[in-house]
Amino acid sequence: MELPHFWDNPDAAKKTIGEANALKDWTLPYREVETRFADVKALLPDAMKAGDDAFVGQLLAELSAIETNLSELEVRKMLAGPHDVSNCYISVNAGAGGTEACDWALMLSRMYQRWVAQRGWTVEIISVVAGDVAGVKSETLYVKGNYAYGYCKAERGVHRLVRISPFDSNARRHTSFASIDVVPEIEDDIIVDIRPEDLRIDTYRASGAGGQHVNKTDSAVRITHLPSGIVVTCQNERSQIQNRERCMKHLRAKLYEREIAEREKQLASLSAEKKEIAWGSQIRNYVMQPYTLVKDARTGYETGDVQSVLDGDLDPFISAYLKEFG
């Protein structure tokens, strides 16, 4: 990066900077934890011998903070999937429960937006379908941050809420459901690289309209892309060169379309199995009445502080999931 010609190729320079930053995201936190631990290790025995309880308490608190940081690095080490480092889209969809479910979907959207803000990432609402009375039927968030997809994928599934309904005049307890789907952002940077050795080009006499010149010369062109088996032909132009150019444009379009289809297939394979957004399919329960409890059905992790979770305190749930399922 210090070379004088580094910025001669801006695209390559940005790629190199991105790779360097990705390495720094690992090395800098590790070195910081290593240094902090070495300091505590050196100071703690002397503080204990001196009987300085206040200083010992500070060092033990620092040790606990170091342990938390190490746990975060351990979780991130598990994010080794091909798209884990990518930005992502979170889709929130109301399920069984009518207006209650729409309000619950809006509450979940708010929860994720607060969680993203706490992590220092950015979030953008890119689509909303409002509920008939309140809340949203569906909402899609675009989350931009390092390893956004790796963390957010832990939230994919059905979420169940139990509470006293604010929309029920009789103040009865209602159960609502909403589903979360998470997909990674895949950059649309497809370059159609057609190698000459992958092509078989045949010319033949055109048989369609085009006049005497077309019918008397081998102006028609058929190009076969050997790796994919795609075949394109053109005989409408009057010269072989023009037909060949049209063929190449057609081939590029077909290869691009094929690449898009492969990407869509890959994204579909990344999506979790779709389940009915109702009883028996939830991954997490949020109970606000008659007691307060948030419990993840996959890992068993739970907390009684429902409000903190709804305000974005999701890291313990996500860490528990990643540690168990990677």
TIZA-80796 format. One line per field, with one value per residue (C-alpha): residue in three letters; residue number from 0; x, y, z. Coordinates in nm, 4 decimals. Layout:
N
type <- (ALA;...)
seq <- (NUM;...)
c1 <- (X;...)
c2 <- (Y;...)
c3 <- (Z;...)
***
This chain:
326
type <- (MET;GLU;LEU;PRO;HIS;PHE;TRP;ASP;ASN;PRO;ASP;ALA;ALA;LYS;LYS;THR;ILE;GLY;GLU;ALA;ASN;ALA;LEU;LYS;ASP;TRP;THR;LEU;PRO;TYR;ARG;GLU;VAL;GLU;THR;ARG;PHE;ALA;ASP;VAL;LYS;ALA;LEU;LEU;PRO;ASP;ALA;MET;LYS;ALA;GLY;ASP;ASP;ALA;PHE;VAL;GLY;GLN;LEU;LEU;ALA;GLU;LEU;SER;ALA;ILE;GLU;THR;ASN;LEU;SER;GLU;LEU;GLU;VAL;ARG;LYS;MET;LEU;ALA;GLY;PRO;HIS;ASP;VAL;SER;ASN;CYS;TYR;ILE;SER;VAL;ASN;ALA;GLY;ALA;GLY;GLY;THR;GLU;ALA;CYS;ASP;TRP;ALA;LEU;MET;LEU;SER;ARG;MET;TYR;GLN;ARG;TRP;VAL;ALA;GLN;ARG;GLY;TRP;THR;VAL;GLU;ILE;ILE;SER;VAL;VAL;ALA;GLY;ASP;VAL;ALA;GLY;VAL;LYS;SER;GLU;THR;LEU;TYR;VAL;LYS;GLY;ASN;TYR;ALA;TYR;GLY;TYR;CYS;LYS;ALA;GLU;ARG;GLY;VAL;HIS;ARG;LEU;VAL;ARG;ILE;SER;PRO;PHE;ASP;SER;ASN;ALA;ARG;ARG;HIS;THR;SER;PHE;ALA;SER;ILE;ASP;VAL;VAL;PRO;GLU;ILE;GLU;ASP;ASP;ILE;ILE;VAL;ASP;ILE;ARG;PRO;GLU;ASP;LEU;ARG;ILE;ASP;THR;TYR;ARG;ALA;SER;GLY;ALA;GLY;GLY;GLN;HIS;VAL;ASN;LYS;THR;ASP;SER;ALA;VAL;ARG;ILE;THR;HIS;LEU;PRO;SER;GLY;ILE;VAL;VAL;THR;CYS;GLN;ASN;GLU;ARG;SER;GLN;ILE;GLN;ASN;ARG;GLU;ARG;CYS;MET;LYS;HIS;LEU;ARG;ALA;LYS;LEU;TYR;GLU;ARG;GLU;ILE;ALA;GLU;ARG;GLU;LYS;GLN;LEU;ALA;SER;LEU;SER;ALA;GLU;LYS;LYS;GLU;ILE;ALA;TRP;GLY;SER;GLN;ILE;ARG;ASN;TYR;VAL;MET;GLN;PRO;TYR;THR;LEU;VAL;LYS;ASP;ALA;ARG;THR;GLY;TYR;GLU;THR;GLY;ASP;VAL;GLN;SER;VAL;LEU;ASP;GLY;ASP;LEU;ASP;PRO;PHE;ILE;SER;ALA;TYR;LEU;LYS;GLU;PHE;GLY)
seq <- (0;1;2;3;4;5;6;7;8;9;10;11;12;13;14;15;16;17;18;19;20;21;22;23;24;25;26;27;28;29;30;31;32;33;34;35;36;37;38;39;40;41;42;43;44;45;46;47;48;49;50;51;52;53;54;55;56;57;58;59;60;61;62;63;64;65;66;67;68;69;70;71;72;73;74;75;76;77;78;79;80;81;82;83;84;85;86;87;88;89;90;91;92;93;94;95;96;97;98;99;100;101;102;103;104;105;106;107;108;109;110;111;112;113;114;115;116;117;118;119;120;121;122;123;124;125;126;127;128;129;130;131;132;133;134;135;136;137;138;139;140;141;142;143;144;145;146;147;148;149;150;151;152;153;154;155;156;157;158;159;160;161;162;163;164;165;166;167;168;169;170;171;172;173;174;175;176;177;178;179;180;181;182;183;184;185;186;187;188;189;190;191;192;193;194;195;196;197;198;199;200;201;202;203;204;205;206;207;208;209;210;211;212;213;214;215;216;217;218;219;220;221;222;223;224;225;226;227;228;229;230;231;232;233;234;235;236;237;238;239;240;241;242;243;244;245;246;247;248;249;250;251;252;253;254;255;256;257;258;259;260;261;262;263;264;265;266;267;268;269;270;271;272;273;274;275;276;277;278;279;280;281;282;283;284;285;286;287;288;289;290;291;292;293;294;295;296;297;298;299;300;301;302;303;304;305;306;307;308;309;310;311;312;313;314;315;316;317;318;319;320;321;322;323;324;325)
c1 <- (0.0000;0.3001;0.4195;0.4060;0.1908;-0.0564;-0.3490;-0.2834;-0.5530;-0.8240;-1.0278;-0.7266;-0.6216;-0.9651;-0.9552;-0.6111;-0.7271;-1.0290;-0.8076;-0.5742;-0.8652;-1.0005;-0.6634;-0.6514;-0.9956;-0.8275;-0.4755;-0.5499;-0.8134;-0.5950;-0.2856;-0.4891;-0.6279;-0.2816;-0.1312;-0.4118;-0.3832;-0.0058;-0.0540;-0.3074;-0.0878;0.2069;0.0191;-0.2240;0.0249;0.1828;-0.1576;-0.2661;0.0560;0.0134;-0.3436;-0.4766;-0.8316;-0.9536;-0.6763;-0.7307;-1.0998;-1.0106;-0.7736;-1.0329;-1.2891;-1.0378;-0.9838;-1.3593;-1.3677;-1.0783;-1.2704;-1.5702;-1.3521;-1.1997;-1.5483;-1.6398;-1.3302;-1.4157;-1.7615;-1.6250;-1.3750;-1.6738;-1.7911;-1.5974;-1.8778;-1.8295;-2.0821;-2.0480;-1.8443;-2.1064;-2.3765;-2.7249;-3.0986;-3.3319;-3.6943;-3.9595;-4.2980;-4.6076;-4.7633;-5.0588;-5.2234;-5.3749;-5.3161;-5.1219;-4.8790;-4.8332;-4.7517;-4.5124;-4.3358;-4.2853;-4.1481;-3.8979;-3.7908;-3.7308;-3.5352;-3.3013;-3.2512;-3.1445;-2.9161;-2.7496;-2.6968;-2.5400;-2.2882;-2.1902;-2.3334;-2.5795;-2.9326;-3.1735;-3.5406;-3.5736;-3.9337;-4.2446;-4.5953;-4.8050;-5.0591;-5.4298;-5.4654;-5.1168;-4.7645;-4.6338;-4.7197;-4.3634;-4.0489;-3.7020;-3.3893;-3.0542;-2.7787;-2.4283;-2.1446;-1.8466;-1.9710;-2.3318;-2.4658;-2.2608;-2.4253;-2.7726;-2.8224;-2.8658;-3.1997;-3.3524;-3.6750;-4.0111;-4.0380;-4.3330;-4.4683;-4.7057;-4.8484;-5.1616;-5.2911;-5.3034;-5.5662;-5.8026;-6.0499;-6.0874;-5.7101;-5.6754;-5.3492;-5.2633;-4.9980;-4.8438;-4.5920;-4.3518;-4.0799;-3.7310;-3.5427;-3.1819;-2.9913;-2.6425;-2.5737;-2.3937;-2.2161;-2.3390;-1.9869;-2.0260;-1.7614;-1.8393;-1.4974;-1.5143;-1.1904;-1.1285;-1.0250;-1.3699;-1.5454;-1.6194;-1.7164;-1.8869;-1.9885;-2.2455;-2.4556;-2.7586;-3.0906;-3.3211;-3.4036;-3.1242;-3.0694;-2.8338;-2.5181;-2.6371;-2.7365;-2.4190;-2.1595;-2.0923;-2.2142;-2.4152;-2.2322;-2.2911;-2.0882;-2.0779;-1.9529;-1.7908;-1.7846;-2.1555;-2.2862;-2.4647;-2.5136;-2.5989;-2.6483;-2.7026;-2.7689;-2.9645;-2.6727;-2.5236;-2.1635;-1.9985;-1.8303;-2.1634;-2.3213;-2.0280;-2.0568;-2.4278;-2.3525;-2.0982;-2.3437;-2.6061;-2.3594;-2.2565;-2.6220;-2.6863;-2.3798;-2.4810;-2.8328;-2.6852;-2.4663;-2.7660;-2.9604;-2.6680;-2.6545;-3.0292;-2.9930;-2.7082;-2.9144;-3.2054;-2.9768;-2.8657;-3.2223;-3.3427;-3.6257;-3.9496;-4.1959;-4.5464;-4.5372;-4.7442;-4.7397;-4.4598;-4.2182;-4.0720;-3.7008;-3.7500;-4.0281;-4.0819;-4.3206;-4.4399;-4.7410;-4.7997;-4.4209;-4.1265;-3.8927;-3.7124;-3.5932;-3.4238;-3.5671;-3.2482;-2.9833;-3.1848;-3.0348;-3.2833;-3.3219;-3.5994;-3.5207;-3.7577;-3.7406;-3.3614;-3.3886;-3.6562;-3.4252;-3.1559;-2.9654;-2.9328;-2.5617;-2.5939;-2.8548;-2.6525;-2.3278;-2.4978;-2.6297;-2.2983;-2.1053;-2.3414;-2.4194;-2.1410)
c2 <- (0.0000;0.2331;0.1783;0.4936;0.3293;0.1721;0.3878;0.3457;0.0778;0.2040;-0.1195;-0.3338;-0.0827;-0.0949;-0.4744;-0.4753;-0.2270;-0.4478;-0.7528;-0.5574;-0.4352;-0.7893;-0.9038;-0.6097;-0.7078;-1.0227;-0.9180;-0.5920;-0.7328;-1.0363;-0.8277;-0.5943;-0.8880;-1.0432;-0.7192;-0.6640;-1.0200;-0.9903;-0.6718;-0.8384;-1.1461;-0.9304;-0.7031;-0.9378;-1.1356;-0.8144;-0.6594;-0.9690;-0.9748;-0.6071;-0.6695;-0.3922;-0.5218;-0.2312;-0.2807;-0.6576;-0.5945;-0.3752;-0.6384;-0.9149;-0.6951;-0.6433;-1.0205;-1.0708;-0.8135;-0.9928;-1.3181;-1.1519;-1.0213;-1.3666;-1.5162;-1.2664;-1.3627;-1.7292;-1.6703;-1.4753;-1.7518;-1.9734;-1.7362;-1.9052;-1.9495;-1.8080;-1.5291;-1.4757;-1.1576;-1.0060;-0.7494;-0.8988;-0.8530;-0.9281;-0.9908;-0.9756;-1.1311;-1.1335;-1.4765;-1.6144;-1.3579;-1.0877;-0.7329;-0.8711;-1.0435;-0.7255;-0.5312;-0.8089;-0.7906;-0.4171;-0.4820;-0.7317;-0.4844;-0.2236;-0.4816;-0.5597;-0.1953;-0.1206;-0.4245;-0.3197;0.0330;-0.1038;-0.2982;0.0145;-0.1136;0.0667;-0.0398;0.0773;-0.0088;-0.0926;-0.2166;-0.2067;-0.3472;-0.1854;-0.3779;-0.3080;-0.1660;-0.1452;-0.2704;-0.4228;-0.7307;-0.7452;-0.5355;-0.5784;-0.4328;-0.3941;-0.4422;-0.3232;-0.4306;-0.6613;-1.0217;-0.8978;-1.2122;-1.4397;-1.2969;-1.2281;-1.5804;-1.6966;-1.5110;-1.6954;-1.8699;-1.8179;-1.5950;-1.6292;-1.3581;-1.4025;-1.0862;-0.8999;-0.7543;-0.3744;-0.4213;-0.6312;-0.4276;-0.7251;-0.7305;-1.0966;-1.2752;-1.3320;-1.5322;-1.3893;-1.5189;-1.3616;-1.5124;-1.3850;-1.4675;-1.3640;-1.3739;-1.2426;-0.9643;-1.0953;-0.8296;-0.7988;-0.7958;-1.0687;-1.0525;-1.2708;-1.4090;-1.5947;-1.7653;-1.8246;-2.1867;-2.2527;-2.1663;-2.3690;-2.1415;-2.2866;-2.0995;-2.2133;-2.0808;-1.8849;-2.0249;-1.7401;-1.4072;-1.1704;-1.1592;-1.3304;-1.2310;-1.3961;-1.7195;-1.7573;-1.7139;-1.8813;-1.5760;-1.7554;-1.8219;-2.0788;-2.0526;-2.3332;-2.2576;-2.5903;-2.5743;-2.4950;-2.6473;-2.3240;-2.2795;-1.9510;-1.8813;-1.5777;-1.5480;-1.2239;-0.9955;-0.9699;-1.0377;-1.3115;-1.0496;-0.8900;-1.2269;-1.3235;-1.0019;-1.0634;-1.4212;-1.3094;-1.0589;-1.3324;-1.5733;-1.3182;-1.2606;-1.6347;-1.6886;-1.3943;-1.5349;-1.8730;-1.7132;-1.5301;-1.8577;-2.0255;-1.7447;-1.7675;-2.1414;-2.0807;-1.8269;-2.0695;-2.3333;-2.0832;-2.0218;-2.2356;-2.4796;-2.2848;-2.3664;-2.2488;-1.9267;-2.0683;-2.3108;-2.5631;-2.4027;-2.1188;-2.0869;-1.8410;-1.7556;-1.4077;-1.4282;-1.1045;-1.2453;-1.4068;-1.4012;-1.2539;-1.4851;-1.5023;-1.8533;-1.9878;-2.3260;-2.4324;-2.3601;-2.3354;-1.9945;-1.7764;-1.4482;-1.2875;-0.9352;-0.9251;-0.5484;-0.5471;-0.8114;-0.6113;-0.3104;-0.4964;-0.7056;-1.0045;-1.0846;-1.3562;-1.5422;-1.5142;-1.6172;-1.9225;-2.0239;-1.9776;-2.1652;-2.4610;-2.4668;-2.2560)
c3 <- (0.0000;0.0434;-0.3126;-0.5280;-0.7967;-0.5539;-0.6688;-1.0412;-1.0392;-0.7983;-0.8061;-0.7198;-0.4526;-0.2838;-0.2882;-0.1233;0.1423;0.2120;0.2571;0.4873;0.6990;0.7261;0.8652;1.1055;1.2357;1.3675;1.4594;1.6419;1.8845;1.9516;2.0285;2.2500;2.4528;2.4729;2.6091;2.8608;2.9896;3.0279;3.2336;3.4655;3.5016;3.6046;3.8456;4.0181;4.2353;4.3709;4.4394;4.6317;4.8361;4.9206;5.0320;4.8058;4.7760;4.5645;4.3061;4.3097;4.2368;3.9400;3.8009;3.8395;3.6624;3.3812;3.3656;3.3281;3.0466;2.8745;2.8977;2.7328;2.4490;2.3991;2.3826;2.1092;1.9106;1.9579;1.8135;1.5182;1.4458;1.3677;1.0949;0.8187;0.5651;0.2136;0.2758;0.6524;0.6081;0.3750;0.4310;0.4407;0.4127;0.7045;0.6065;0.8791;0.7961;1.0156;1.0675;1.2577;1.4844;1.2624;1.3870;1.6819;1.4455;1.2401;1.5556;1.6628;1.3238;1.3766;1.7269;1.5830;1.3156;1.5863;1.7908;1.5008;1.4130;1.7719;1.7815;1.4548;1.5879;1.9072;1.6983;1.5064;1.1791;0.9544;0.8677;0.6016;0.5557;0.1875;0.1708;0.3915;0.3605;0.6334;0.8376;0.7958;1.1495;1.3002;1.2519;0.9283;0.7275;0.6042;0.6169;0.4717;0.6291;0.4576;0.7155;0.6344;0.8596;0.8889;0.9272;0.9227;0.7564;0.9794;1.2905;1.1520;1.0162;1.3782;1.3831;1.0892;1.1862;1.3563;1.6669;1.9108;2.1403;2.4343;2.5933;2.7016;2.3778;2.3550;2.0822;2.2961;2.5032;2.7381;2.8054;2.7182;2.6573;2.2907;2.1071;1.7904;1.5388;1.2900;1.0736;1.0057;0.6882;0.6295;0.3012;0.2227;-0.0200;-0.3265;-0.5261;-0.8830;-1.0217;-1.2815;-1.5510;-1.8524;-1.9306;-2.2626;-2.3554;-2.7288;-2.6622;-2.5101;-2.8351;-3.1444;-3.4310;-3.7378;-4.0499;-4.3016;-4.5867;-4.4725;-4.5868;-4.4840;-4.6385;-4.7116;-5.0848;-5.3242;-5.1351;-4.8134;-4.9821;-5.1841;-4.9070;-4.5707;-4.3787;-4.1062;-3.7784;-3.5066;-3.1853;-2.9288;-2.5786;-2.4952;-2.1096;-2.0821;-2.4034;-2.4944;-2.8681;-3.0392;-3.4058;-3.6260;-3.9970;-4.0199;-4.1023;-4.4462;-4.3453;-4.1423;-3.9205;-3.8284;-3.7571;-3.5391;-3.3368;-3.2839;-3.1785;-2.9216;-2.7721;-2.7516;-2.5928;-2.3309;-2.2448;-2.2100;-1.9907;-1.7727;-1.7374;-1.6462;-1.3771;-1.2281;-1.2149;-1.0369;-0.7814;-0.7171;-0.6691;-0.4245;-0.2300;-0.2140;-0.0652;0.2005;0.3161;0.5994;0.5538;0.5335;0.8091;0.8853;1.0863;1.3722;1.6664;1.6983;1.4525;1.6592;1.7333;2.0184;2.2630;2.4090;2.7062;2.8662;3.0546;3.3063;3.3621;3.1698;2.9815;2.6498;2.5674;2.2554;2.1653;1.9831;2.2448;2.5654;2.6435;2.8330;3.0194;3.2198;3.0967;2.8004;2.7584;2.7192;2.4469;2.2641;2.2943;2.1007;2.3559;2.1212;2.1420;2.4129;2.2051;1.8859;2.0574;2.2101;1.8688;1.6873;1.9538;1.9252;1.5558;1.4000)
***
